Structure formats: structure tokens, C-alpha cells
Amino acid sequence: MEAADIKALLKECSDMQAWLEEVPSDEPKEMTDRLSVLGVYMARSGNMLADAKYLQDKARSMVFVEHGKSILKMPATVSTKFIDSQVGEVNYLVNWLDRINRTCVHQSDSMRTLLSFMKEQLRLNNTGY
């Protein structure tokens, strides 16, 4: 996994983000379809997050290999910030995937709540309340 992998993951994140930002329909069938897709995106973004964290660890190691002598002379907080600054794109990817994954969880919860509300509303309408 290298720069091309990071670019591919960023592209996939962009596609997921665009879909997650769409306003969902209030039609029950479309809501259940969206809930199904959210489950797939949740699994996929979790896997992508693990891949991104692997890339992050690998990138941090490479920075240390390249700048190890200088890093060892720095105070711990400065060395941490230096290493993070060198792997900014991967850090961005990890943070974005974490947010995408959490957004999938929250949207799934919202969809289930809305579907339950609609079901209860239908039940009340049919019983005359």
C-alpha cells in the first residue's frame, strides 16, 4: 500500500461522503434500501479505516527511518508533531474514514428511528387514535 492506495482510498471516501450528504427520501422502501447500503458502507469504511491506520503506521515508520537522528534530538512533543506533519495526508484519511464510519452508524440509527415512528403512526391511524 503506497501513494496510489492512499489516492484510491481518498477517492472512495469522496464518493461515500457525497452519498452520505444526500438528503434521504421519506418513502419507507427507499429508507430501508438506504439502511441496507449504510450497512455495506459501515463495513467497507471500517475495513478502509484499518487499511488507512496500517498506512499511517507505515508512513510514521518511514519518517523515523528517514529523519531518525534528528527526531531523537527533539523533545518528545516536538518529535511527535514533526512526525505527524510528515504524514498529514494519511492522518487526514484516517480522520475522514473515522467520521464516515461514525456517520454511517448515526444515519442508520436515524433511519431505524424514522421507520419505527412511521410504523407506529400507521398503526395509530389504523386503530382510530
Phi and psi in radians as a Rosetta constraint file:
Dihedral C 1 N 2 CA 2 C 2 CIRCULARHARMONIC -2.408 0.35
Dihedral N 2 CA 2 C 2 N 3 CIRCULARHARMONIC -2.710 0.35
Dihedral C 2 N 3 CA 3 C 3 CIRCULARHARMONIC -0.987 0.35
Dihedral N 3 CA 3 C 3 N 4 CIRCULARHARMONIC -0.677 0.35
Dihedral C 3 N 4 CA 4 C 4 CIRCULARHARMONIC -1.114 0.35
Dihedral N 4 CA 4 C 4 N 5 CIRCULARHARMONIC -0.648 0.35
Dihedral C 4 N 5 CA 5 C 5 CIRCULARHARMONIC -1.143 0.35
Dihedral N 5 CA 5 C 5 N 6 CIRCULARHARMONIC -0.703 0.35
Dihedral C 5 N 6 CA 6 C 6 CIRCULARHARMONIC -1.099 0.35
Dihedral N 6 CA 6 C 6 N 7 CIRCULARHARMONIC -0.775 0.35
Dihedral C 6 N 7 CA 7 C 7 CIRCULARHARMONIC -1.074 0.35
Dihedral N 7 CA 7 C 7 N 8 CIRCULARHARMONIC -0.736 0.35
Dihedral C 7 N 8 CA 8 C 8 CIRCULARHARMONIC -1.131 0.35
Dihedral N 8 CA 8 C 8 N 9 CIRCULARHARMONIC -0.737 0.35
Dihedral C 8 N 9 CA 9 C 9 CIRCULARHARMONIC -1.133 0.35
Dihedral N 9 CA 9 C 9 N 10 CIRCULARHARMONIC -0.703 0.35
Dihedral C 9 N 10 CA 10 C 10 CIRCULARHARMONIC -1.097 0.35
Dihedral N 10 CA 10 C 10 N 11 CIRCULARHARMONIC -0.688 0.35
Dihedral C 10 N 11 CA 11 C 11 CIRCULARHARMONIC -1.120 0.35
Dihedral N 11 CA 11 C 11 N 12 CIRCULARHARMONIC -0.791 0.35
Dihedral C 11 N 12 CA 12 C 12 CIRCULARHARMONIC -1.120 0.35
Dihedral N 12 CA 12 C 12 N 13 CIRCULARHARMONIC -0.665 0.35
Dihedral C 12 N 13 CA 13 C 13 CIRCULARHARMONIC -1.062 0.35
Dihedral N 13 CA 13 C 13 N 14 CIRCULARHARMONIC -0.747 0.35
Dihedral C 13 N 14 CA 14 C 14 CIRCULARHARMONIC -1.062 0.35
Dihedral N 14 CA 14 C 14 N 15 CIRCULARHARMONIC -0.748 0.35
Dihedral C 14 N 15 CA 15 C 15 CIRCULARHARMONIC -1.112 0.35
Dihedral N 15 CA 15 C 15 N 16 CIRCULARHARMONIC -0.789 0.35
Dihedral C 15 N 16 CA 16 C 16 CIRCULARHARMONIC -1.087 0.35
Dihedral N 16 CA 16 C 16 N 17 CIRCULARHARMONIC -0.780 0.35
Dihedral C 16 N 17 CA 17 C 17 CIRCULARHARMONIC -1.042 0.35
Dihedral N 17 CA 17 C 17 N 18 CIRCULARHARMONIC -0.766 0.35
Dihedral C 17 N 18 CA 18 C 18 CIRCULARHARMONIC -1.050 0.35
Dihedral N 18 CA 18 C 18 N 19 CIRCULARHARMONIC -0.757 0.35
Dihedral C 18 N 19 CA 19 C 19 CIRCULARHARMONIC -1.154 0.35
Dihedral N 19 CA 19 C 19 N 20 CIRCULARHARMONIC -0.720 0.35
Dihedral C 19 N 20 CA 20 C 20 CIRCULARHARMONIC -1.149 0.35
Dihedral N 20 CA 20 C 20 N 21 CIRCULARHARMONIC -0.449 0.35
Dihedral C 20 N 21 CA 21 C 21 CIRCULARHARMONIC -1.478 0.35
Dihedral N 21 CA 21 C 21 N 22 CIRCULARHARMONIC -0.114 0.35
Dihedral C 21 N 22 CA 22 C 22 CIRCULARHARMONIC -1.220 0.35
Dihedral N 22 CA 22 C 22 N 23 CIRCULARHARMONIC 2.443 0.35
Dihedral C 22 N 23 CA 23 C 23 CIRCULARHARMONIC -1.327 0.35
Dihedral N 23 CA 23 C 23 N 24 CIRCULARHARMONIC 2.159 0.35
Dihedral C 23 N 24 CA 24 C 24 CIRCULARHARMONIC -1.248 0.35
Dihedral N 24 CA 24 C 24 N 25 CIRCULARHARMONIC 2.679 0.35
Dihedral C 24 N 25 CA 25 C 25 CIRCULARHARMONIC -1.256 0.35
Dihedral N 25 CA 25 C 25 N 26 CIRCULARHARMONIC 2.791 0.35
Dihedral C 25 N 26 CA 26 C 26 CIRCULARHARMONIC -1.771 0.35
Dihedral N 26 CA 26 C 26 N 27 CIRCULARHARMONIC 0.251 0.35
Dihedral C 26 N 27 CA 27 C 27 CIRCULARHARMONIC -1.483 0.35
Dihedral N 27 CA 27 C 27 N 28 CIRCULARHARMONIC 2.225 0.35
Dihedral C 27 N 28 CA 28 C 28 CIRCULARHARMONIC -0.940 0.35
Dihedral N 28 CA 28 C 28 N 29 CIRCULARHARMONIC -0.725 0.35
Dihedral C 28 N 29 CA 29 C 29 CIRCULARHARMONIC -1.105 0.35
Dihedral N 29 CA 29 C 29 N 30 CIRCULARHARMONIC -0.774 0.35
Dihedral C 29 N 30 CA 30 C 30 CIRCULARHARMONIC -1.185 0.35
Dihedral N 30 CA 30 C 30 N 31 CIRCULARHARMONIC -0.579 0.35
Dihedral C 30 N 31 CA 31 C 31 CIRCULARHARMONIC -1.174 0.35
Dihedral N 31 CA 31 C 31 N 32 CIRCULARHARMONIC -0.738 0.35
Dihedral C 31 N 32 CA 32 C 32 CIRCULARHARMONIC -1.205 0.35
Dihedral N 32 CA 32 C 32 N 33 CIRCULARHARMONIC -0.600 0.35
Dihedral C 32 N 33 CA 33 C 33 CIRCULARHARMONIC -1.114 0.35
Dihedral N 33 CA 33 C 33 N 34 CIRCULARHARMONIC -0.752 0.35
Dihedral C 33 N 34 CA 34 C 34 CIRCULARHARMONIC -1.111 0.35
Dihedral N 34 CA 34 C 34 N 35 CIRCULARHARMONIC -0.693 0.35
Dihedral C 34 N 35 CA 35 C 35 CIRCULARHARMONIC -1.059 0.35
Dihedral N 35 CA 35 C 35 N 36 CIRCULARHARMONIC -0.682 0.35
Dihedral C 35 N 36 CA 36 C 36 CIRCULARHARMONIC -1.119 0.35
Dihedral N 36 CA 36 C 36 N 37 CIRCULARHARMONIC -0.774 0.35
Dihedral C 36 N 37 CA 37 C 37 CIRCULARHARMONIC -1.141 0.35
Dihedral N 37 CA 37 C 37 N 38 CIRCULARHARMONIC -0.670 0.35
Dihedral C 37 N 38 CA 38 C 38 CIRCULARHARMONIC -1.040 0.35
Dihedral N 38 CA 38 C 38 N 39 CIRCULARHARMONIC -0.669 0.35
Dihedral C 38 N 39 CA 39 C 39 CIRCULARHARMONIC -1.087 0.35
Dihedral N 39 CA 39 C 39 N 40 CIRCULARHARMONIC -0.718 0.35
Dihedral C 39 N 40 CA 40 C 40 CIRCULARHARMONIC -1.163 0.35
Dihedral N 40 CA 40 C 40 N 41 CIRCULARHARMONIC -0.777 0.35
Dihedral C 40 N 41 CA 41 C 41 CIRCULARHARMONIC -1.121 0.35
Dihedral N 41 CA 41 C 41 N 42 CIRCULARHARMONIC -0.604 0.35
Dihedral C 41 N 42 CA 42 C 42 CIRCULARHARMONIC -1.100 0.35
Dihedral N 42 CA 42 C 42 N 43 CIRCULARHARMONIC -0.808 0.35
Dihedral C 42 N 43 CA 43 C 43 CIRCULARHARMONIC -1.151 0.35
Dihedral N 43 CA 43 C 43 N 44 CIRCULARHARMONIC -0.784 0.35
Dihedral C 43 N 44 CA 44 C 44 CIRCULARHARMONIC -1.141 0.35
Dihedral N 44 CA 44 C 44 N 45 CIRCULARHARMONIC -0.781 0.35
Dihedral C 44 N 45 CA 45 C 45 CIRCULARHARMONIC -1.178 0.35
Dihedral N 45 CA 45 C 45 N 46 CIRCULARHARMONIC -0.546 0.35
Dihedral C 45 N 46 CA 46 C 46 CIRCULARHARMONIC -1.130 0.35
Dihedral N 46 CA 46 C 46 N 47 CIRCULARHARMONIC -0.745 0.35
Dihedral C 46 N 47 CA 47 C 47 CIRCULARHARMONIC -1.154 0.35
Dihedral N 47 CA 47 C 47 N 48 CIRCULARHARMONIC -0.740 0.35
Dihedral C 47 N 48 CA 48 C 48 CIRCULARHARMONIC -1.111 0.35
Dihedral N 48 CA 48 C 48 N 49 CIRCULARHARMONIC -0.639 0.35
Dihedral C 48 N 49 CA 49 C 49 CIRCULARHARMONIC -1.102 0.35
Dihedral N 49 CA 49 C 49 N 50 CIRCULARHARMONIC -0.742 0.35
Dihedral C 49 N 50 CA 50 C 50 CIRCULARHARMONIC -1.087 0.35
Dihedral N 50 CA 50 C 50 N 51 CIRCULARHARMONIC -0.743 0.35
Dihedral C 50 N 51 CA 51 C 51 CIRCULARHARMONIC -1.083 0.35
Dihedral N 51 CA 51 C 51 N 52 CIRCULARHARMONIC -0.748 0.35
Dihedral C 51 N 52 CA 52 C 52 CIRCULARHARMONIC -1.140 0.35
Dihedral N 52 CA 52 C 52 N 53 CIRCULARHARMONIC -0.663 0.35
Dihedral C 52 N 53 CA 53 C 53 CIRCULARHARMONIC -1.181 0.35
Dihedral N 53 CA 53 C 53 N 54 CIRCULARHARMONIC -0.607 0.35
Dihedral C 53 N 54 CA 54 C 54 CIRCULARHARMONIC -1.096 0.35
Dihedral N 54 CA 54 C 54 N 55 CIRCULARHARMONIC -0.811 0.35
Dihedral C 54 N 55 CA 55 C 55 CIRCULARHARMONIC -1.077 0.35
Dihedral N 55 CA 55 C 55 N 56 CIRCULARHARMONIC -0.664 0.35
Dihedral C 55 N 56 CA 56 C 56 CIRCULARHARMONIC -1.103 0.35
Dihedral N 56 CA 56 C 56 N 57 CIRCULARHARMONIC -0.814 0.35
Dihedral C 56 N 57 CA 57 C 57 CIRCULARHARMONIC -1.076 0.35
Dihedral N 57 CA 57 C 57 N 58 CIRCULARHARMONIC -0.743 0.35
Dihedral C 57 N 58 CA 58 C 58 CIRCULARHARMONIC -1.135 0.35
Dihedral N 58 CA 58 C 58 N 59 CIRCULARHARMONIC -0.738 0.35
Dihedral C 58 N 59 CA 59 C 59 CIRCULARHARMONIC -1.134 0.35
Dihedral N 59 CA 59 C 59 N 60 CIRCULARHARMONIC -0.719 0.35
Dihedral C 59 N 60 CA 60 C 60 CIRCULARHARMONIC -1.083 0.35
Dihedral N 60 CA 60 C 60 N 61 CIRCULARHARMONIC -0.722 0.35
Dihedral C 60 N 61 CA 61 C 61 CIRCULARHARMONIC -1.083 0.35
Dihedral N 61 CA 61 C 61 N 62 CIRCULARHARMONIC -0.729 0.35
Dihedral C 61 N 62 CA 62 C 62 CIRCULARHARMONIC -1.123 0.35
Dihedral N 62 CA 62 C 62 N 63 CIRCULARHARMONIC -0.655 0.35
Dihedral C 62 N 63 CA 63 C 63 CIRCULARHARMONIC -1.110 0.35
Dihedral N 63 CA 63 C 63 N 64 CIRCULARHARMONIC -0.743 0.35
Dihedral C 63 N 64 CA 64 C 64 CIRCULARHARMONIC -1.148 0.35
Dihedral N 64 CA 64 C 64 N 65 CIRCULARHARMONIC -0.695 0.35
Dihedral C 64 N 65 CA 65 C 65 CIRCULARHARMONIC -1.064 0.35
Dihedral N 65 CA 65 C 65 N 66 CIRCULARHARMONIC -0.758 0.35
Dihedral C 65 N 66 CA 66 C 66 CIRCULARHARMONIC -1.295 0.35
Dihedral N 66 CA 66 C 66 N 67 CIRCULARHARMONIC -0.647 0.35
Dihedral C 66 N 67 CA 67 C 67 CIRCULARHARMONIC -2.098 0.35
Dihedral N 67 CA 67 C 67 N 68 CIRCULARHARMONIC 0.359 0.35
Dihedral C 67 N 68 CA 68 C 68 CIRCULARHARMONIC -0.937 0.35
Dihedral N 68 CA 68 C 68 N 69 CIRCULARHARMONIC -0.799 0.35
Dihedral C 68 N 69 CA 69 C 69 CIRCULARHARMONIC -1.083 0.35
Dihedral N 69 CA 69 C 69 N 70 CIRCULARHARMONIC -0.742 0.35
Dihedral C 69 N 70 CA 70 C 70 CIRCULARHARMONIC -1.196 0.35
Dihedral N 70 CA 70 C 70 N 71 CIRCULARHARMONIC -0.720 0.35
Dihedral C 70 N 71 CA 71 C 71 CIRCULARHARMONIC -1.100 0.35
Dihedral N 71 CA 71 C 71 N 72 CIRCULARHARMONIC -0.703 0.35
Dihedral C 71 N 72 CA 72 C 72 CIRCULARHARMONIC -1.135 0.35
Dihedral N 72 CA 72 C 72 N 73 CIRCULARHARMONIC -0.377 0.35
Dihedral C 72 N 73 CA 73 C 73 CIRCULARHARMONIC -1.495 0.35
Dihedral N 73 CA 73 C 73 N 74 CIRCULARHARMONIC -0.222 0.35
Dihedral C 73 N 74 CA 74 C 74 CIRCULARHARMONIC -1.508 0.35
Dihedral N 74 CA 74 C 74 N 75 CIRCULARHARMONIC 2.658 0.35
Dihedral C 74 N 75 CA 75 C 75 CIRCULARHARMONIC -1.081 0.35
Dihedral N 75 CA 75 C 75 N 76 CIRCULARHARMONIC 2.698 0.35
Dihedral C 75 N 76 CA 76 C 76 CIRCULARHARMONIC -0.969 0.35
Dihedral N 76 CA 76 C 76 N 77 CIRCULARHARMONIC -0.787 0.35
Dihedral C 76 N 77 CA 77 C 77 CIRCULARHARMONIC -1.172 0.35
Dihedral N 77 CA 77 C 77 N 78 CIRCULARHARMONIC -0.644 0.35
Dihedral C 77 N 78 CA 78 C 78 CIRCULARHARMONIC -1.200 0.35
Dihedral N 78 CA 78 C 78 N 79 CIRCULARHARMONIC -0.734 0.35
Dihedral C 78 N 79 CA 79 C 79 CIRCULARHARMONIC -1.120 0.35
Dihedral N 79 CA 79 C 79 N 80 CIRCULARHARMONIC -0.666 0.35
Dihedral C 79 N 80 CA 80 C 80 CIRCULARHARMONIC -1.103 0.35
Dihedral N 80 CA 80 C 80 N 81 CIRCULARHARMONIC -0.790 0.35
Dihedral C 80 N 81 CA 81 C 81 CIRCULARHARMONIC -1.149 0.35
Dihedral N 81 CA 81 C 81 N 82 CIRCULARHARMONIC -0.652 0.35
Dihedral C 81 N 82 CA 82 C 82 CIRCULARHARMONIC -1.091 0.35
Dihedral N 82 CA 82 C 82 N 83 CIRCULARHARMONIC -0.863 0.35
Dihedral C 82 N 83 CA 83 C 83 CIRCULARHARMONIC -1.071 0.35
Dihedral N 83 CA 83 C 83 N 84 CIRCULARHARMONIC -0.785 0.35
Dihedral C 83 N 84 CA 84 C 84 CIRCULARHARMONIC -1.047 0.35
Dihedral N 84 CA 84 C 84 N 85 CIRCULARHARMONIC -0.656 0.35
Dihedral C 84 N 85 CA 85 C 85 CIRCULARHARMONIC -1.178 0.35
Dihedral N 85 CA 85 C 85 N 86 CIRCULARHARMONIC -0.472 0.35
Dihedral C 85 N 86 CA 86 C 86 CIRCULARHARMONIC -1.392 0.35
Dihedral N 86 CA 86 C 86 N 87 CIRCULARHARMONIC -0.329 0.35
Dihedral C 86 N 87 CA 87 C 87 CIRCULARHARMONIC -2.091 0.35
Dihedral N 87 CA 87 C 87 N 88 CIRCULARHARMONIC 0.615 0.35
Dihedral C 87 N 88 CA 88 C 88 CIRCULARHARMONIC -1.004 0.35
Dihedral N 88 CA 88 C 88 N 89 CIRCULARHARMONIC -0.734 0.35
Dihedral C 88 N 89 CA 89 C 89 CIRCULARHARMONIC -1.129 0.35
Dihedral N 89 CA 89 C 89 N 90 CIRCULARHARMONIC -0.701 0.35
Dihedral C 89 N 90 CA 90 C 90 CIRCULARHARMONIC -1.225 0.35
Dihedral N 90 CA 90 C 90 N 91 CIRCULARHARMONIC -0.681 0.35
Dihedral C 90 N 91 CA 91 C 91 CIRCULARHARMONIC -1.049 0.35
Dihedral N 91 CA 91 C 91 N 92 CIRCULARHARMONIC -0.746 0.35
Dihedral C 91 N 92 CA 92 C 92 CIRCULARHARMONIC -1.031 0.35
Dihedral N 92 CA 92 C 92 N 93 CIRCULARHARMONIC -0.794 0.35
Dihedral C 92 N 93 CA 93 C 93 CIRCULARHARMONIC -1.070 0.35
Dihedral N 93 CA 93 C 93 N 94 CIRCULARHARMONIC -0.786 0.35
Dihedral C 93 N 94 CA 94 C 94 CIRCULARHARMONIC -1.059 0.35
Dihedral N 94 CA 94 C 94 N 95 CIRCULARHARMONIC -0.813 0.35
Dihedral C 94 N 95 CA 95 C 95 CIRCULARHARMONIC -1.115 0.35
Dihedral N 95 CA 95 C 95 N 96 CIRCULARHARMONIC -0.734 0.35
Dihedral C 95 N 96 CA 96 C 96 CIRCULARHARMONIC -1.127 0.35
Dihedral N 96 CA 96 C 96 N 97 CIRCULARHARMONIC -0.780 0.35
Dihedral C 96 N 97 CA 97 C 97 CIRCULARHARMONIC -1.131 0.35
Dihedral N 97 CA 97 C 97 N 98 CIRCULARHARMONIC -0.636 0.35
Dihedral C 97 N 98 CA 98 C 98 CIRCULARHARMONIC -1.069 0.35
Dihedral N 98 CA 98 C 98 N 99 CIRCULARHARMONIC -0.765 0.35
Dihedral C 98 N 99 CA 99 C 99 CIRCULARHARMONIC -1.175 0.35
Dihedral N 99 CA 99 C 99 N 100 CIRCULARHARMONIC -0.706 0.35
Dihedral C 99 N 100 CA 100 C 100 CIRCULARHARMONIC -1.072 0.35
Dihedral N 100 CA 100 C 100 N 101 CIRCULARHARMONIC -0.799 0.35
Dihedral C 100 N 101 CA 101 C 101 CIRCULARHARMONIC -1.069 0.35
Dihedral N 101 CA 101 C 101 N 102 CIRCULARHARMONIC -0.780 0.35
Dihedral C 101 N 102 CA 102 C 102 CIRCULARHARMONIC -1.175 0.35
Dihedral N 102 CA 102 C 102 N 103 CIRCULARHARMONIC -0.621 0.35
Dihedral C 102 N 103 CA 103 C 103 CIRCULARHARMONIC -1.104 0.35
Dihedral N 103 CA 103 C 103 N 104 CIRCULARHARMONIC -0.704 0.35
Dihedral C 103 N 104 CA 104 C 104 CIRCULARHARMONIC -1.047 0.35
Dihedral N 104 CA 104 C 104 N 105 CIRCULARHARMONIC -0.753 0.35
Dihedral C 104 N 105 CA 105 C 105 CIRCULARHARMONIC -1.078 0.35
Dihedral N 105 CA 105 C 105 N 106 CIRCULARHARMONIC -0.833 0.35
Dihedral C 105 N 106 CA 106 C 106 CIRCULARHARMONIC -1.163 0.35
Dihedral N 106 CA 106 C 106 N 107 CIRCULARHARMONIC -0.713 0.35
Dihedral C 106 N 107 CA 107 C 107 CIRCULARHARMONIC -1.161 0.35
Dihedral N 107 CA 107 C 107 N 108 CIRCULARHARMONIC -0.633 0.35
Dihedral C 107 N 108 CA 108 C 108 CIRCULARHARMONIC -1.087 0.35
Dihedral N 108 CA 108 C 108 N 109 CIRCULARHARMONIC -0.789 0.35
Dihedral C 108 N 109 CA 109 C 109 CIRCULARHARMONIC -1.042 0.35
Dihedral N 109 CA 109 C 109 N 110 CIRCULARHARMONIC -0.756 0.35
Dihedral C 109 N 110 CA 110 C 110 CIRCULARHARMONIC -1.109 0.35
Dihedral N 110 CA 110 C 110 N 111 CIRCULARHARMONIC -0.765 0.35
Dihedral C 110 N 111 CA 111 C 111 CIRCULARHARMONIC -1.062 0.35
Dihedral N 111 CA 111 C 111 N 112 CIRCULARHARMONIC -0.786 0.35
Dihedral C 111 N 112 CA 112 C 112 CIRCULARHARMONIC -1.113 0.35
Dihedral N 112 CA 112 C 112 N 113 CIRCULARHARMONIC -0.688 0.35
Dihedral C 112 N 113 CA 113 C 113 CIRCULARHARMONIC -1.119 0.35
Dihedral N 113 CA 113 C 113 N 114 CIRCULARHARMONIC -0.795 0.35
Dihedral C 113 N 114 CA 114 C 114 CIRCULARHARMONIC -1.118 0.35
Dihedral N 114 CA 114 C 114 N 115 CIRCULARHARMONIC -0.708 0.35
Dihedral C 114 N 115 CA 115 C 115 CIRCULARHARMONIC -1.139 0.35
Dihedral N 115 CA 115 C 115 N 116 CIRCULARHARMONIC -0.690 0.35
Dihedral C 115 N 116 CA 116 C 116 CIRCULARHARMONIC -1.123 0.35
Dihedral N 116 CA 116 C 116 N 117 CIRCULARHARMONIC -0.719 0.35
Dihedral C 116 N 117 CA 117 C 117 CIRCULARHARMONIC -1.089 0.35
Dihedral N 117 CA 117 C 117 N 118 CIRCULARHARMONIC -0.785 0.35
Dihedral C 117 N 118 CA 118 C 118 CIRCULARHARMONIC -1.114 0.35
Dihedral N 118 CA 118 C 118 N 119 CIRCULARHARMONIC -0.693 0.35
Dihedral C 118 N 119 CA 119 C 119 CIRCULARHARMONIC -1.110 0.35
Dihedral N 119 CA 119 C 119 N 120 CIRCULARHARMONIC -0.783 0.35
Dihedral C 119 N 120 CA 120 C 120 CIRCULARHARMONIC -1.148 0.35
Dihedral N 120 CA 120 C 120 N 121 CIRCULARHARMONIC -0.694 0.35
Dihedral C 120 N 121 CA 121 C 121 CIRCULARHARMONIC -1.094 0.35
Dihedral N 121 CA 121 C 121 N 122 CIRCULARHARMONIC -0.724 0.35
Dihedral C 121 N 122 CA 122 C 122 CIRCULARHARMONIC -1.116 0.35
Dihedral N 122 CA 122 C 122 N 123 CIRCULARHARMONIC -0.740 0.35
Dihedral C 122 N 123 CA 123 C 123 CIRCULARHARMONIC -1.084 0.35
Dihedral N 123 CA 123 C 123 N 124 CIRCULARHARMONIC -0.777 0.35
Dihedral C 123 N 124 CA 124 C 124 CIRCULARHARMONIC -1.141 0.35
Dihedral N 124 CA 124 C 124 N 125 CIRCULARHARMONIC -0.670 0.35
Dihedral C 124 N 125 CA 125 C 125 CIRCULARHARMONIC -1.147 0.35
Dihedral N 125 CA 125 C 125 N 126 CIRCULARHARMONIC -0.629 0.35
Dihedral C 125 N 126 CA 126 C 126 CIRCULARHARMONIC -1.358 0.35
Dihedral N 126 CA 126 C 126 N 127 CIRCULARHARMONIC -0.365 0.35
Dihedral C 126 N 127 CA 127 C 127 CIRCULARHARMONIC -1.709 0.35
Dihedral N 127 CA 127 C 127 N 128 CIRCULARHARMONIC -0.026 0.35
Dihedral C 127 N 128 CA 128 C 128 CIRCULARHARMONIC 1.521 0.35
Dihedral N 128 CA 128 C 128 N 129 CIRCULARHARMONIC 0.304 0.35
